[in-house]
Amino acid sequence: MDTKRLEEVKHILDCELNIGVPGDADLGSKMGLITMICYVTHALRKKKPGLTHYQVLKSIFKDTLVEDETLQTLDLICEWWSWGCLTIPNLGIKPADMPNLIKKGVQDLCPF
């Protein structure tokens, strides 16, 4: 990839897919949040194949005020990271606990 194209991609990541960076966030927490969103979506897709990460997030946050742009960005990140994955780890977390942990993670880590 040439330098100009690399700068264009960086611009897209910084301006279009960036939802901020809190000063105290660590990479493990961010990856854990994305993994949980992907895990829940992957599990639900077994029953409803066309389901998107965005639809899952909208369901999780139906009674919580979160900017739609944040959910759309998380959808894109999750889709990109999970594309082609046949399995997604549960990180030792009970699936029933994940929706509440996702809520807490988005509230704590976003902007991302």
WOKA-V901161 format. One record per residue. N is the residue number from 1. RES is the residue in one letter. SS is DSSP state (~ for helix, > for strand, _ for the rest). D_CENTER is the distance of its C-alpha to the mean C-alpha in whole Angstrom. Layout:
# WOKA-V901161
((N,RES,SS,D_CENTER) (N,RES,SS,D_CENTER))
This chain:
# WOKA-V901161
((1,M,_,26) (2,D,_,29) (3,T,~,28) (4,K,~,28) (5,R,~,25) (6,L,~,23) (7,E,~,24) (8,E,~,23) (9,V,~,19) (10,K,~,19) (11,H,~,20) (12,I,~,17) (13,L,~,14) (14,D,~,16) (15,C,~,17) (16,E,~,15) (17,L,_,11) (18,N,_,12) (19,I,_,11) (20,G,_,14) (21,V,_,14) (22,P,_,16) (23,G,_,19) (24,D,_,18) (25,A,_,15) (26,D,_,15) (27,L,~,13) (28,G,~,13) (29,S,~,12) (30,K,~,9) (31,M,~,9) (32,G,~,9) (33,L,~,6) (34,I,~,4) (35,T,~,7) (36,M,~,8) (37,I,~,6) (38,C,~,7) (39,Y,~,10) (40,V,~,11) (41,T,~,10) (42,H,~,12) (43,A,~,15) (44,L,~,15) (45,R,~,16) (46,K,_,19) (47,K,_,20) (48,K,_,19) (49,P,_,18) (50,G,_,17) (51,L,_,14) (52,T,_,11) (53,H,~,8) (54,Y,~,9) (55,Q,~,12) (56,V,~,10) (57,L,~,9) (58,K,~,12) (59,S,~,14) (60,I,~,12) (61,F,_,13) (62,K,_,16) (63,D,_,18) (64,T,_,17) (65,L,_,17) (66,V,_,13) (67,E,_,14) (68,D,~,13) (69,E,~,12) (70,T,~,9) (71,L,~,8) (72,Q,~,9) (73,T,~,7) (74,L,~,4) (75,D,~,6) (76,L,~,7) (77,I,~,6) (78,C,~,4) (79,E,~,8) (80,W,~,9) (81,W,~,9) (82,S,~,10) (83,W,_,13) (84,G,_,16) (85,C,_,15) (86,L,_,17) (87,T,_,16) (88,I,_,13) (89,P,_,14) (90,N,_,14) (91,L,_,15) (92,G,_,18) (93,I,_,17) (94,K,_,18) (95,P,~,16) (96,A,~,18) (97,D,~,16) (98,M,~,13) (99,P,~,12) (100,N,~,14) (101,L,~,12) (102,I,~,9) (103,K,~,11) (104,K,~,13) (105,G,~,10) (106,V,~,9) (107,Q,~,13) (108,D,~,13) (109,L,~,11) (110,C,_,11) (111,P,_,12) (112,F,_,10))
